[in-house]
Amino acid sequence: MSGRLEGKVAFITGAARGQGRSHALRLARDGADIIAVDLCGQVGSLEGFYDLPGKDELDETVRQVEALDRRIVARQADVRDLAALKTAVAEGVAELGGVDIIVANAGIFTFGQDTHKIEEQSWNDIQDINLTGVWHTYAAAAEHLIARGAGGSVIIISSLAGFKGLANVAAYTTAKHGIVGLMKVLANELGPHGIRVNSIHPNSIDTPMVKNVKTYGLFRSDLDDPQAEDAEPAFAGLNPFGKAWIEPEHVSNAVAWLACDESYYVSGAQIPVDGAASVH
């Protein structure tokens, strides 16, 4: 453990698995204690795409953080429910002492329809979770963050879709662009407090949200049951590194840098972790 986040507390959404768990473990290795939340339930419009994690996976995040000898307060909470997030943060602060870092990570992903054919519930679920949920995440912890003073960090997980207009991915792309606007506003609002705000823009990450039969079929519609090896060449062609799926820890490395004082004057930035997929 490097200790560069010793004495800090990070509030992380979507922490039960994937990027969220990876971020929690990386920040814990750097010395931070963790307030972790996740829905630990399903969202109806995701049926046929992939399953969200259950409570057992949030429990596993707790186990792994505690194995690093860090403290963690984990709660089931929906980012669509501001009151529930405020309660989770308050309980975390009561035990851990404050909030220094916010990692707005929770999100869902659907795709594959012409924009005028998107089901309204699917559109609304993505905006409510991926856009409004990020605002809720910040709002739930903002007073605690500001109270800690200079050196705080807000890190918003956007996407390659926060840079580019991806065809047939309108709802997700709209939300991921929207949180960039929120990031820029907060960078200006929180700068006078010495708090920096940035967004990270991953490409295809090696998590269940991306690695599932439905997403493979986006590239291999010729197959009834495409598997990872069938879709890998197409994913690899999305970036000049030829990397199909980026490991979550590489995103977590960027999170850890933005969370610590090494990035003290970096604010209002959009940080790509995409193997140059966003380069025009």
Backbone torsions as a table, in degrees:
resi	resn	phi	psi	omega
1	MET	NA	126.4	-175.3
2	SER	-76.4	-27.6	179.3
3	GLY	80.9	4.5	-176.9
4	ARG	-71.2	-11.5	174.0
5	LEU	-114.8	18.9	179.2
6	GLU	-56.6	131.9	-179.9
7	GLY	84.2	-1.9	179.5
8	LYS	-95.2	155.9	176.0
9	VAL	-125.8	129.9	-179.8
10	ALA	-113.0	131.7	175.2
11	PHE	-101.6	119.2	-172.5
12	ILE	-127.7	128.6	175.6
13	THR	-99.1	156.4	-177.5
14	GLY	64.6	40.8	-168.6
15	ALA	-91.9	2.9	-173.8
16	ALA	-73.2	-28.5	-179.6
17	ARG	-161.7	-174.5	172.5
18	GLY	59.3	-139.2	-179.4
19	GLN	-59.6	-42.0	-176.4
20	GLY	-59.3	-46.0	177.3
21	ARG	-64.9	-41.9	179.3
22	SER	-59.3	-42.7	178.5
23	HIS	-64.0	-42.8	-180.0
24	ALA	-60.5	-44.3	-178.0
25	LEU	-68.8	-39.8	-179.9
26	ARG	-65.6	-45.0	-179.7
27	LEU	-67.1	-34.8	175.8
28	ALA	-64.5	-41.4	177.6
29	ARG	-61.6	-28.9	178.2
30	ASP	-86.1	2.5	172.4
31	GLY	110.4	-4.7	-176.5
32	ALA	-80.1	148.9	163.9
33	ASP	-89.7	160.4	-166.3
34	ILE	-128.2	134.8	162.4
35	ILE	-106.6	115.4	-172.7
36	ALA	-117.5	133.1	174.6
37	VAL	-131.1	153.5	173.9
38	ASP	-158.7	152.2	178.1
39	LEU	-63.8	-42.4	-177.1
40	CYS	53.1	45.1	179.5
41	GLY	-160.9	-174.8	-175.3
42	GLN	-108.2	157.8	174.9
43	VAL	-119.1	123.4	-170.0
44	GLY	-55.6	-38.8	-176.4
45	SER	-71.6	-7.7	176.6
46	LEU	-87.2	-4.7	-179.6
47	GLU	-56.7	129.5	-177.4
48	GLY	91.9	-9.2	177.2
49	PHE	-101.2	-71.0	179.4
50	TYR	-163.5	161.6	178.9
51	ASP	-93.2	143.8	173.9
52	LEU	-82.9	162.7	-176.8
53	PRO	-70.4	158.6	175.5
54	GLY	-102.5	-179.7	-178.8
55	LYS	-61.0	-31.7	-179.8
56	ASP	-61.3	-32.2	-179.3
57	GLU	-76.4	-33.5	173.0
58	LEU	-66.0	-39.5	176.3
59	ASP	-60.1	-35.8	179.3
60	GLU	-69.4	-36.9	173.6
61	THR	-59.6	-43.6	177.4
62	VAL	-58.9	-46.4	-178.4
63	ARG	-60.0	-43.7	-176.7
64	GLN	-70.7	-36.9	176.8
65	VAL	-66.5	-44.5	179.6
66	GLU	-65.0	-29.6	176.2
67	ALA	-65.5	-19.9	175.7
68	LEU	-89.3	6.8	179.2
69	ASP	65.1	34.2	173.7
70	ARG	-114.5	157.4	177.6
71	ARG	-88.2	147.9	178.0
72	ILE	-146.7	135.9	171.8
73	VAL	-113.7	115.8	-176.4
74	ALA	-116.6	136.4	-179.7
75	ARG	-139.2	145.1	168.9
76	GLN	-77.9	123.2	179.2
77	ALA	-157.2	144.2	-179.3
78	ASP	-97.4	126.8	-179.6
79	VAL	-65.0	-12.9	174.5
80	ARG	-76.9	-10.9	-174.7
81	ASP	-112.7	95.8	-176.2
82	LEU	-61.6	-40.3	-179.4
83	ALA	-61.8	-40.9	179.2
84	ALA	-65.3	-39.6	177.6
85	LEU	-65.2	-42.7	179.3
86	LYS	-60.8	-39.5	178.3
87	THR	-65.0	-44.4	179.4
88	ALA	-61.4	-43.5	179.3
89	VAL	-65.5	-44.1	-179.5
90	ALA	-60.4	-40.0	178.9
91	GLU	-68.7	-36.8	176.4
92	GLY	-66.3	-43.3	179.8
93	VAL	-64.9	-38.3	179.4
94	ALA	-59.7	-33.4	-178.5
95	GLU	-91.9	-36.0	-170.6
96	LEU	-106.3	-16.4	170.1
97	GLY	106.7	-15.2	-179.4
98	GLY	166.2	-169.8	173.9
99	VAL	-135.7	124.5	177.4
100	ASP	-110.4	-23.6	-173.1
101	ILE	-137.1	131.9	172.6
102	ILE	-115.9	126.7	174.7
103	VAL	-118.6	100.7	179.9
104	ALA	-84.7	92.7	-170.8
105	ASN	-110.1	-29.0	-172.5
106	ALA	-58.2	135.9	177.7
107	GLY	-170.8	161.7	176.2
108	ILE	-126.7	168.7	-173.9
109	PHE	-144.3	122.2	168.2
110	THR	-133.7	163.8	-171.9
111	PHE	-167.2	177.1	162.7
112	GLY	101.0	6.6	178.4
113	GLN	-120.9	148.3	169.5
114	ASP	-56.8	144.8	-171.5
115	THR	-56.7	-37.1	-178.3
116	HIS	-76.2	-6.3	-179.4
117	LYS	-106.5	1.3	-179.2
118	ILE	-63.7	133.5	174.8
119	GLU	-63.8	135.0	-175.8
120	GLU	-59.9	-37.2	179.8
121	GLN	-65.2	-38.3	177.7
122	SER	-63.4	-44.8	176.9
123	TRP	-58.3	-49.0	-175.9
124	ASN	-65.2	-39.5	-179.9
125	ASP	-61.1	-43.2	-179.3
126	ILE	-67.4	-42.1	178.6
127	GLN	-65.8	-40.5	-177.4
128	ASP	-66.8	-36.9	-177.1
129	ILE	-89.2	-51.1	-171.1
130	ASN	-81.0	-23.6	-179.0
131	LEU	-111.4	-65.6	179.4
132	THR	-61.7	-34.4	178.3
133	GLY	-62.1	-32.2	176.4
134	VAL	-69.9	-42.7	175.5
135	TRP	-60.9	-44.2	177.6
136	HIS	-58.3	-42.6	-179.7
137	THR	-58.2	-47.3	178.0
138	TYR	-65.7	-47.5	-176.0
139	ALA	-60.8	-35.3	-178.0
140	ALA	-66.8	-28.7	-174.4
141	ALA	-114.3	-3.2	-170.1
142	ALA	-58.0	-47.2	-176.5
143	GLU	-63.8	-37.0	177.9
144	HIS	-67.7	-41.5	179.5
145	LEU	-61.9	-49.2	-178.1
146	ILE	-64.3	-35.4	-179.9
147	ALA	-64.2	-28.0	179.3
148	ARG	-75.2	-20.8	173.5
149	GLY	88.3	-162.2	-174.0
150	ALA	-58.1	146.2	179.1
151	GLY	104.1	-5.5	178.5
152	GLY	-73.2	163.7	-177.6
153	SER	-146.5	132.4	172.4
154	VAL	-111.5	124.2	-176.9
155	ILE	-122.6	117.5	-177.7
156	ILE	-107.4	125.6	179.6
157	ILE	-88.0	106.6	175.8
158	SER	-96.5	-128.4	-172.1
159	SER	-173.4	166.6	164.5
160	LEU	-51.8	-33.6	178.5
161	ALA	-69.1	-8.7	171.7
162	GLY	-83.2	-9.7	175.6
163	PHE	-103.6	-39.1	-167.1
164	LYS	-119.4	153.9	175.7
165	GLY	-90.9	90.6	-174.1
166	LEU	-79.3	120.7	-179.5
167	ALA	-59.3	139.6	178.0
168	ASN	65.4	20.6	177.0
169	VAL	-134.5	44.6	-168.0
170	ALA	-66.6	-46.0	-175.3
171	ALA	-64.7	-47.1	-179.5
172	TYR	-64.8	-45.5	-179.1
173	THR	-62.7	-40.3	178.5
174	THR	-61.8	-46.2	-179.3
175	ALA	-65.2	-41.3	-177.3
176	LYS	-70.8	-30.3	170.0
177	HIS	-69.1	-39.1	-177.3
178	GLY	-61.5	-39.5	-178.9
179	ILE	-72.5	-20.1	171.9
180	VAL	-66.6	-41.4	175.7
181	GLY	-60.5	-41.8	176.7
182	LEU	-62.4	-43.0	178.4
183	MET	-56.5	-45.2	-177.7
184	LYS	-65.7	-39.8	176.4
185	VAL	-61.6	-47.9	-177.2
186	LEU	-66.5	-33.4	176.7
187	ALA	-59.8	-39.2	178.1
188	ASN	-75.1	-37.0	-179.7
189	GLU	-69.5	-40.7	-171.3
190	LEU	-93.7	-13.2	177.1
191	GLY	-52.2	-45.4	179.0
192	PRO	-60.4	-19.3	177.1
193	HIS	-90.8	0.0	-176.5
194	GLY	75.2	22.7	-179.2
195	ILE	-109.6	130.3	-177.7
196	ARG	-101.1	153.3	-176.5
197	VAL	-138.5	128.0	-178.0
198	ASN	-145.2	162.6	173.4
199	SER	-119.1	148.2	176.6
200	ILE	-113.8	139.6	-172.7
201	HIS	-124.4	87.5	177.6
202	PRO	-77.0	159.1	168.5
203	ASN	-92.6	-149.1	179.9
204	SER	-67.5	120.2	-176.0
205	ILE	-107.9	147.8	-177.2
206	ASP	-76.1	75.3	178.1
207	THR	-138.9	164.5	179.8
208	PRO	-61.1	-23.2	179.6
209	MET	-64.5	-30.1	-179.8
210	VAL	-103.7	-41.3	-174.8
211	LYS	-91.1	84.5	178.3
212	ASN	-151.3	162.1	-174.3
213	VAL	-59.9	-37.7	-179.6
214	LYS	-61.8	-45.4	-179.6
215	THR	-70.4	-38.3	175.7
216	TYR	-57.9	-37.9	-178.4
217	GLY	-67.1	-19.9	175.8
218	LEU	-60.6	-31.8	-179.4
219	PHE	-102.9	-23.4	-177.9
220	ARG	-126.1	62.4	179.2
221	SER	-67.6	-11.3	178.9
222	ASP	-77.0	-11.1	-177.8
223	LEU	-110.6	142.7	179.2
224	ASP	-75.1	-32.9	-176.0
225	ASP	-139.1	67.1	-176.1
226	PRO	-66.9	144.5	178.5
227	GLN	-114.3	175.5	-174.6
228	ALA	-56.5	-42.5	-176.9
229	GLU	-66.4	-25.9	178.0
230	ASP	-71.4	-37.6	-175.8
231	ALA	-92.1	-13.7	-173.2
232	GLU	-55.6	-45.3	-179.5
233	PRO	-60.5	-36.9	179.7
234	ALA	-68.0	-43.0	176.7
235	PHE	-63.1	-40.9	-179.1
236	ALA	-64.0	-27.7	179.3
237	GLY	-75.6	-3.3	-178.4
238	LEU	-80.4	-12.1	-179.1
239	ASN	-144.9	152.4	-176.5
240	PRO	-70.0	-13.0	174.2
241	PHE	-73.7	-16.7	-177.2
242	GLY	68.9	27.9	-177.7
243	LYS	-101.2	117.6	-175.7
244	ALA	-68.6	-50.0	-177.0
245	TRP	-135.3	123.1	-179.9
246	ILE	-81.6	135.3	179.5
247	GLU	-68.4	140.9	-178.1
248	PRO	-55.4	-31.2	-176.1
249	GLU	-63.0	-24.0	178.7
250	HIS	-72.7	-31.7	171.5
251	VAL	-70.0	-40.5	-179.8
252	SER	-63.1	-31.4	175.6
253	ASN	-61.1	-41.4	177.2
254	ALA	-67.7	-39.5	176.4
255	VAL	-59.1	-46.1	-177.7
256	ALA	-63.0	-39.6	178.4
257	TRP	-66.1	-43.9	178.9
258	LEU	-68.1	-23.8	-179.0
259	ALA	-79.2	-22.0	-172.4
260	CYS	-104.7	171.2	-174.9
261	ASP	-69.6	-11.0	176.8
262	GLU	-62.9	-22.3	179.1
263	SER	-106.7	29.1	-167.2
264	TYR	-53.1	-40.3	-178.1
265	TYR	-102.4	14.5	175.7
266	VAL	-90.9	110.4	-179.8
267	SER	-151.7	145.1	-177.3
268	GLY	78.4	17.4	-174.5
269	ALA	-100.8	150.5	172.2
270	GLN	-108.6	107.7	-172.8
271	ILE	-98.2	112.4	177.5
272	PRO	-80.6	136.2	169.3
273	VAL	-127.4	75.0	-165.2
274	ASP	-142.8	12.2	-178.4
275	GLY	59.7	31.4	179.0
276	ALA	69.6	21.2	178.7
277	ALA	-63.6	-26.3	-177.5
278	SER	-88.1	-3.5	-178.4
279	VAL	-74.3	128.1	-177.7
280	HIS	-87.8	NA	NA
